[in-house]
Amino acid sequence: MDGDEEQAYTELIDGCLAGERRSQQRVYELFYGKMMAVCLRYTKNADQAKDILQDGFIKVFRGMDKFNRDGSFEGWIRRIMVNTAIDHFRRMKNSYLLLGAERSIEDFGDMDEEDVLADGTEEEGLDLKPADVINAMQKLTPAYRTVFNLYVFEEMTHKDIAETLGISVGTSKSNLAKAKHNLRKLLKKEHKLP
């Protein structure tokens, strides 16, 4: 972040702390696109993502006084959005069904951890657009989608995921393995691959 951008963020943060609607609107406009992309990865559709995004921005504005100005403003907002998405699925008791701790990664065969790369695409020769991957991710169950996002995009360890979601490390690993397996099947099916 360059000095001008840092100064602009400082002024916006100060404005938000003073309750200035114009500053809040500017923060919303600056980060809407990036944060919407984050929310879309955790949801099954755009409407659900918009709900999480709105809740997340409310938390951003209410918690602005907690922002540590030594860190990245964008990173702080992103963490709030991810946590808001996780909280959203915790409240959805029926659709947030995690695999039991007795299931393990071995239950899903010999899948390679590198089947799905960090950017969500798999194996060389597969020409996928980010929108293709997001679309396929939205078809995963909430549990698989959440663990996949936390592991791949947020770069959390299985231990951290287990603590965040209140599950075991084995369940986190199982959900990740199944998410990768299902994502790979969805991408192959949708793109008519062998």
C-alpha positions as CSV (number, residue, x, y, z in Angstrom):
1,M,0.0,0.0,0.0
2,D,1.5,3.3,-1.0
3,G,1.5,6.5,1.2
4,D,-1.4,8.1,-0.7
5,E,-3.6,5.1,-0.4
6,E,-2.7,4.7,3.3
7,Q,-3.6,8.4,3.9
8,A,-6.9,7.9,2.1
9,Y,-7.8,4.9,4.2
10,T,-6.8,6.8,7.4
11,E,-9.2,9.6,6.4
12,L,-12.0,7.1,5.6
13,I,-11.5,5.3,8.8
14,D,-11.6,8.6,10.8
15,G,-14.8,9.5,8.9
16,C,-16.4,6.2,9.7
17,L,-15.5,6.5,13.3
18,A,-17.1,10.0,13.3
19,G,-20.3,8.4,11.8
20,E,-19.9,10.1,8.4
21,R,-22.2,8.4,5.9
22,R,-20.1,9.6,3.0
23,S,-17.0,7.8,4.4
24,Q,-19.0,4.6,5.0
25,Q,-20.4,4.7,1.5
26,R,-16.8,5.2,0.1
27,V,-15.5,2.2,2.1
28,Y,-18.5,0.1,0.8
29,E,-17.8,1.1,-2.8
30,L,-14.0,0.5,-2.5
31,F,-14.3,-3.0,-1.1
32,Y,-17.7,-4.2,-2.4
33,G,-16.3,-6.2,-5.4
34,K,-13.5,-7.9,-3.6
35,M,-15.6,-8.8,-0.6
36,M,-18.5,-10.0,-2.8
37,A,-16.1,-12.4,-4.4
38,V,-15.1,-13.7,-0.9
39,C,-18.8,-14.1,0.1
40,L,-19.7,-15.9,-3.2
41,R,-17.1,-18.6,-2.4
42,Y,-19.0,-19.4,0.8
43,T,-22.5,-19.4,-0.6
44,K,-24.7,-21.2,-3.0
45,N,-26.0,-18.1,-4.8
46,A,-25.6,-14.4,-5.2
47,D,-28.6,-13.5,-3.0
48,Q,-27.1,-15.4,-0.1
49,A,-23.7,-13.8,-0.7
50,K,-25.3,-10.3,-0.7
51,D,-26.9,-11.0,2.6
52,I,-23.6,-12.1,4.1
53,L,-21.9,-9.1,2.5
54,Q,-24.5,-6.7,4.1
55,D,-24.1,-8.3,7.5
56,G,-20.3,-8.1,7.1
57,F,-20.3,-4.4,6.3
58,I,-22.6,-3.7,9.3
59,K,-20.0,-5.4,11.5
60,V,-17.2,-3.5,9.8
61,F,-18.8,-0.2,10.6
62,R,-19.9,-1.1,14.1
63,G,-16.4,-2.5,14.9
64,M,-14.3,0.2,13.2
65,D,-12.8,1.3,16.5
66,K,-11.3,-2.2,16.9
67,F,-9.2,-1.9,13.7
68,N,-5.5,-2.0,14.4
69,R,-4.1,0.6,12.1
70,D,-0.8,-1.2,11.9
71,G,-2.4,-4.0,9.9
72,S,-4.0,-4.1,6.4
73,F,-7.4,-2.4,6.3
74,E,-8.5,-4.7,3.5
75,G,-7.3,-7.8,5.3
76,W,-9.2,-6.8,8.4
77,I,-12.4,-6.3,6.4
78,R,-11.8,-9.7,4.7
79,R,-11.5,-11.5,8.0
80,I,-14.8,-10.0,9.1
81,M,-16.5,-11.2,5.9
82,V,-15.1,-14.7,6.3
83,N,-16.2,-14.8,9.9
84,T,-19.7,-13.5,9.0
85,A,-20.0,-16.3,6.4
86,I,-19.0,-18.9,9.0
87,D,-21.5,-17.5,11.5
88,H,-24.2,-17.6,8.8
89,F,-23.7,-21.3,8.3
90,R,-23.5,-22.0,12.0
91,R,-27.0,-20.6,12.3
92,M,-28.3,-22.9,9.5
93,K,-28.6,-26.0,11.5
94,N,-30.2,-28.3,9.0
95,S,-28.0,-27.5,6.0
96,Y,-24.7,-27.3,7.8
97,L,-24.2,-31.0,8.3
98,L,-20.6,-31.9,9.0
99,L,-19.3,-35.4,8.5
100,G,-18.9,-37.2,11.8
101,A,-15.5,-37.5,13.4
102,E,-15.5,-41.2,12.8
103,R,-15.1,-40.6,9.1
104,S,-11.6,-40.0,8.0
105,I,-9.7,-39.0,4.8
106,E,-9.1,-42.7,4.1
107,D,-12.9,-43.1,3.5
108,F,-12.5,-41.3,0.2
109,G,-9.9,-43.3,-1.5
110,D,-6.5,-42.3,-2.7
111,M,-7.2,-38.7,-3.7
112,D,-4.2,-36.5,-4.2
113,E,-4.1,-33.3,-2.2
114,E,-2.9,-31.5,-5.4
115,D,-6.0,-32.6,-7.4
116,V,-7.4,-29.1,-6.9
117,L,-4.8,-26.3,-6.9
118,A,-4.9,-23.3,-4.7
119,D,-6.7,-21.2,-7.3
120,G,-9.4,-23.8,-7.5
121,T,-8.4,-25.3,-10.9
122,E,-7.1,-28.8,-11.3
123,E,-4.5,-30.6,-13.4
124,E,-2.7,-29.1,-16.4
125,G,-4.6,-28.7,-19.7
126,L,-7.9,-27.7,-18.0
127,D,-8.8,-24.3,-19.1
128,L,-11.2,-23.0,-16.5
129,K,-12.2,-19.4,-15.7
130,P,-12.6,-18.3,-12.1
131,A,-16.4,-18.0,-12.6
132,D,-16.5,-21.8,-13.6
133,V,-14.8,-22.7,-10.3
134,I,-17.0,-20.4,-8.2
135,N,-20.1,-21.8,-9.9
136,A,-18.9,-25.4,-9.1
137,M,-18.0,-24.4,-5.5
138,Q,-21.5,-23.0,-5.0
139,K,-22.9,-26.5,-5.6
140,L,-20.9,-28.1,-2.8
141,T,-22.6,-28.6,0.5
142,P,-22.1,-25.7,3.0
143,A,-19.8,-27.8,5.2
144,Y,-17.6,-28.9,2.3
145,R,-17.6,-25.4,0.8
146,T,-16.7,-23.8,4.1
147,V,-13.8,-26.1,4.9
148,F,-12.5,-25.9,1.4
149,N,-12.5,-22.1,1.5
150,L,-10.8,-21.9,4.8
151,Y,-8.1,-24.3,3.8
152,V,-7.4,-23.2,0.3
153,F,-8.2,-19.5,0.2
154,E,-7.7,-18.5,3.8
155,E,-4.7,-20.8,4.2
156,M,-5.8,-22.1,7.6
157,T,-4.5,-25.3,9.1
158,H,-6.8,-28.2,9.9
159,K,-6.3,-27.5,13.5
160,D,-7.4,-23.8,13.1
161,I,-10.4,-24.9,11.0
162,A,-11.4,-27.4,13.6
163,E,-11.2,-24.8,16.3
164,T,-13.1,-22.2,14.2
165,L,-15.9,-24.5,13.3
166,G,-16.0,-26.6,16.5
167,I,-15.2,-29.9,14.7
168,S,-12.4,-32.4,15.0
169,V,-9.2,-32.2,12.9
170,G,-10.3,-35.5,11.3
171,T,-13.6,-34.1,10.3
172,S,-11.9,-31.1,8.8
173,K,-9.6,-33.3,6.7
174,S,-12.6,-35.5,5.7
175,N,-14.6,-32.5,4.6
176,L,-11.7,-31.1,2.6
177,A,-11.0,-34.4,0.9
178,K,-14.7,-34.8,0.0
179,A,-14.9,-31.2,-1.2
180,K,-12.0,-31.6,-3.5
181,H,-13.4,-34.9,-4.8
182,N,-16.8,-33.4,-5.4
183,L,-15.4,-30.2,-6.9
184,R,-13.3,-32.2,-9.3
185,K,-16.4,-34.3,-10.3
186,L,-18.5,-31.2,-10.9
187,L,-15.8,-29.5,-13.0
188,K,-15.3,-32.6,-15.1
189,K,-19.0,-33.1,-15.6
190,E,-19.8,-29.5,-16.4
191,H,-16.9,-29.2,-18.9
192,K,-17.5,-32.7,-20.4
193,L,-14.1,-34.0,-19.4
194,P,-13.2,-37.7,-19.2
